């Protein structure tokens, strides 16, 4: 996928309408000290107006500082996939995992994961990790990077499915409402419950253990094998054991003993 070269120019701040809750003091301080190091990204609309594609907070900071113009890269006529690629390139310089996830989600409508990697330079495994975040609800995604939810915990929560995913989302929301962090330890409780549930399902699906043979059945098989090796019929042995054959005299027993010894 290719993107046309933008037109770089200084744009009056009054020609822009930013979509933000305001600029942080940190950003205003940075712009005041270093100036605008990166241009904002604008879409030139057929009406002649601009749409801010990246840089809302910088515009708000410039406005609060009394700047009259900001430096911008202006594009026109791009598809949504091309816009996602442009903004993904911007965020490669200052990564925002949630924005990356959403941008890659847009790009998957046109490109494969390998294609996204080829166009952005981002490793495929990173792209997959970001895309996995999209299984989380939007309000939970917005909590990533805040005091409530770290990126590593969010990535692990995104791998859960079914009732376990629902439980994790519910507890993350409850933590956010209470102004508390949702920790890795809390997530571990959910994942342990998932592992236990999976183990129970596997045990239920497993075939029953083999039935143990009664001791007398095992002994009977051993006796049959012994009779076969000695050349004695099982019937003759049974007659001796049940007393239906006259018992062996002491003299006969001695002859048998000597025959066995020799």
SVG drawing of the C-alpha trace seen along z (x, -y; Angstrom):
<svg xmlns="http://www.w3.org/2000/svg" viewBox="-20 -34 39 129">
<polyline fill="none" stroke="black" stroke-width="0.4" points="0.0,0.0 1.3,-3.5 0.4,-6.9 0.9,-10.1 3.3,-12.7 1.7,-15.3 1.8,-19.1 3.6,-20.7 2.5,-24.1 1.7,-26.4 -2.0,-26.4 -3.8,-29.1 -5.0,-27.7 -8.3,-29.5 -8.9,-27.3 -8.8,-24.2 -11.3,-22.6 -9.7,-20.2 -11.5,-17.3 -9.9,-17.1 -10.6,-17.9 -7.6,-20.3 -3.9,-20.1 -1.8,-19.0 0.5,-21.4 3.4,-19.1 2.6,-19.3 2.2,-23.1 5.5,-23.4 7.2,-21.2 5.9,-23.3 6.9,-26.5 10.5,-25.3 11.2,-23.3 8.6,-24.5 6.6,-22.1 9.0,-19.2 6.4,-17.2 3.8,-18.5 0.2,-17.7 -1.6,-15.6 -4.6,-17.1 -7.1,-15.9 -8.1,-18.5 -11.8,-18.2 -13.6,-19.1 -15.3,-22.0 -11.9,-23.6 -11.9,-22.9 -9.5,-20.7 -10.0,-17.6 -7.4,-16.8 -6.3,-13.2 -3.4,-13.4 -2.4,-16.3 -5.6,-17.4 -3.7,-18.0 -0.9,-19.9 -3.5,-22.2 -5.1,-22.8 -1.7,-23.5 -0.8,-25.9 -4.1,-27.7 -3.6,-28.0 -0.1,-29.4 -1.5,-32.0 0.1,-30.6 -1.4,-31.8 -0.1,-28.9 0.9,-25.3 3.0,-23.3 1.0,-20.6 1.3,-17.8 -1.9,-18.0 -3.3,-15.0 -6.3,-14.8 -8.3,-11.9 -7.0,-9.1 -8.9,-6.0 -9.5,-5.0 -6.9,-2.2 -4.4,-4.8 -5.2,-7.1 -4.7,-4.3 -1.3,-3.7 -0.3,-7.3 -1.4,-7.6 0.2,-4.3 3.5,-5.7 3.1,-8.8 2.5,-6.6 5.6,-4.5 7.4,-7.6 5.3,-7.8 3.5,-4.5 0.0,-4.5 -1.0,-0.8 -4.8,-1.4 -4.5,-3.7 -2.2,-1.2 -4.7,1.6 -7.5,-0.4 -5.4,-1.5 -4.2,2.1 -7.8,3.2 -8.7,0.8 -5.7,2.0 -6.8,5.7 -9.7,4.9 -7.2,4.3 -3.9,5.9 -2.8,9.2 -0.8,9.0 2.4,9.6 1.3,6.8 0.8,4.4 4.3,5.3 5.8,4.7 4.2,1.3 4.8,0.1 8.0,1.8 6.3,3.1 7.1,6.8 4.2,9.2 4.2,10.4 3.7,6.8 0.8,6.3 -0.9,9.5 -0.5,8.5 -2.1,5.1 -4.9,6.7 -5.7,9.1 -6.6,6.0 -9.6,5.4 -11.4,8.3 -11.8,6.0 -14.7,3.5 -14.0,-0.1 -14.4,-1.5 -11.8,1.0 -9.5,0.2 -9.6,-3.5 -8.4,-2.5 -5.1,-1.0 -2.2,-3.1 -4.2,-4.7 -3.8,-3.9 -6.4,-1.2 -5.0,1.0 -1.5,1.6 -0.8,2.8 0.7,6.2 -2.4,7.0 -4.7,5.9 -2.9,8.2 -3.4,11.1 -7.0,10.3 -7.6,10.1 -6.7,13.7 -9.6,14.8 -12.8,16.1 -16.4,16.7 -17.5,16.2 -13.9,15.7 -13.5,12.7 -16.7,11.3 -15.6,11.7 -12.3,9.9 -14.0,7.0 -16.5,6.7 -13.7,6.5 -11.7,4.0 -14.7,1.7 -15.3,2.1 -11.7,1.1 -12.0,-1.9 -15.2,-3.1 -13.4,-2.7 -10.3,-4.6 -8.2,-1.5 -5.8,0.5 -6.7,3.9 -3.6,5.8 -1.9,8.9 -2.7,10.7 -6.4,10.1 -6.2,11.3 -4.4,14.4 -7.5,15.4 -9.6,15.2 -7.0,17.2 -6.7,19.9 -10.5,20.3 -10.3,20.6 -7.6,23.3 -9.6,25.2 -12.8,25.0 -10.8,26.3 -9.4,29.1 -12.8,30.1 -14.2,30.2 -11.2,32.3 -11.8,34.8 -15.5,35.0 -14.6,35.7 -11.9,38.3 -12.8,42.0 -13.4,43.9 -10.4,45.7 -10.2,49.4 -12.0,51.8 -9.6,53.8 -9.9,57.6 -10.8,59.6 -7.8,61.4 -9.4,64.9 -9.5,64.1 -5.9,63.1 -4.9,66.3 -6.9,68.4 -5.0,67.0 -1.7,67.7 -2.8,71.3 -3.9,71.9 -0.5,70.6 1.4,72.8 -0.6,75.9 0.1,75.2 3.9,75.0 3.9,78.2 1.7,80.2 -1.1,80.7 -4.7,80.2 -6.7,77.7 -9.3,80.4 -6.9,82.8 -5.5,80.1 -9.1,79.2 -9.8,82.8 -6.8,83.0 -7.6,79.7 -11.2,80.6 -10.3,84.1 -11.9,86.1 -8.5,87.9 -6.9,90.1 -4.2,88.2 -0.5,88.9 1.1,91.3 4.4,90.3 6.4,92.7 4.9,91.2 5.6,87.7 9.2,88.6 9.6,89.9 8.0,86.7 10.4,84.6 13.5,86.4 12.2,86.0 11.8,82.3 15.3,82.0 17.0,84.0"/>
</svg>
